[in-house]
Amino acid sequence: MFSVVISPNSKIFIAGHNGMVGSAIWRNLESKGYTNIIGKSSKELDLRTQKSVIDYFEEEKPEFVFLAAAKVGGILANDTYRAEFIYDNLQIQNNVIHQSYVHGVKKLLFLGSSCIYPRDCPQPMKEEYLLTGSLEPTNEPYAIAKIAGIKMCQAYRRQYGCDYISAMPNNLYGPGDNFDLESSHVVPALIRKFHEAKHQAQSTVEIWGTGKPKREFMLSDDCSDAMLFLMENYKDLDIINIGLGYDMPITEIARVIRDVVDVDVEFNYNINFPDGIYRKLLNTSKLESTGWKVKHSFKDGIKIAYADFLVKFERGDYEY
């Protein structure tokens, strides 16, 4: 049905190019010879505002779009700012997807999330399990917004013939991550906690929850590599998972991070914080069948993420 080809000279808009995933996409494109990449910060372009997005598309006329812009956060942030997580993400998606159609974008890749799958989903989670059960309550607003984005891409594809695809990554971490302890995901939060424990001679580090839930974490650079591969090769209506194909208990994840930071501390589990879903491992057989392969192990990825944190810490972005 579609014969669209992305090339090094194609004009590519990365929505959310300053974020962790968006910046990884930008680096990956540049490393592979793409020369016509565009993007604006959220201060320069508020993607929630329809008029601003219309004006930007009219001025720039992008040919391809990576929709990686989103309001994101960990369990606490998702459960606390529920209204903002659903409103901001719906606005961003509606504006970018619709204006891509209006202005004739050749292909769009929408970045979803593994939280779209039901709370009690069979493991590992296959793409066809979407909308087969109730969502995890703590991040339901964010998940509903992402599901709406998927369905919007599919609707525009069916009604207007738009070459819009949707990829569902697992939990991501890496350069450009958010290391704020109140709003970050578990990996960047633990990187910062272990670093601070090392330099403050602490004997313990707090782990939110029981440490028993299992999670699958992928380096953002690997995710961006998969996204470019899919932009170049994937043409299906159905969603496709992006993941490592294996997961680990939070306790084991903490051990790996502790080893990389090189600090001798014990774990203090704070069970006043929710565990969330016990397990959400993605079935990545569909992606693997395309020939794409992940490049970094979890430990190697943590080394890259910790190096990025050290740069930010040394320039004063974070303080003890």
Secondary structure as GFF3:
##gff-version 3
##sequence-region A 1 320
A	DSSP	beta_strand	12	15	.	.	.	ID=ss1
A	DSSP	alpha_helix	20	31	.	.	.	ID=ss2
A	DSSP	beta_strand	37	38	.	.	.	ID=ss3
A	DSSP	alpha_helix	50	60	.	.	.	ID=ss4
A	DSSP	beta_strand	64	67	.	.	.	ID=ss5
A	DSSP	alpha_helix	75	80	.	.	.	ID=ss6
A	DSSP	alpha_helix	82	102	.	.	.	ID=ss7
A	DSSP	beta_strand	107	111	.	.	.	ID=ss8
A	DSSP	three_ten_helix	114	116	.	.	.	ID=ss9
A	DSSP	three_ten_helix	127	129	.	.	.	ID=ss10
A	DSSP	three_ten_helix	137	139	.	.	.	ID=ss11
A	DSSP	alpha_helix	140	160	.	.	.	ID=ss12
A	DSSP	beta_strand	164	169	.	.	.	ID=ss13
A	DSSP	beta_strand	171	173	.	.	.	ID=ss14
A	DSSP	alpha_helix	186	199	.	.	.	ID=ss15
A	DSSP	beta_strand	204	208	.	.	.	ID=ss16
A	DSSP	beta_strand	214	215	.	.	.	ID=ss17
A	DSSP	beta_strand	217	219	.	.	.	ID=ss18
A	DSSP	alpha_helix	220	233	.	.	.	ID=ss19
A	DSSP	beta_strand	240	242	.	.	.	ID=ss20
A	DSSP	beta_strand	248	249	.	.	.	ID=ss21
A	DSSP	alpha_helix	250	261	.	.	.	ID=ss22
A	DSSP	beta_strand	266	270	.	.	.	ID=ss23
A	DSSP	alpha_helix	285	288	.	.	.	ID=ss24
A	DSSP	alpha_helix	298	314	.	.	.	ID=ss25
###
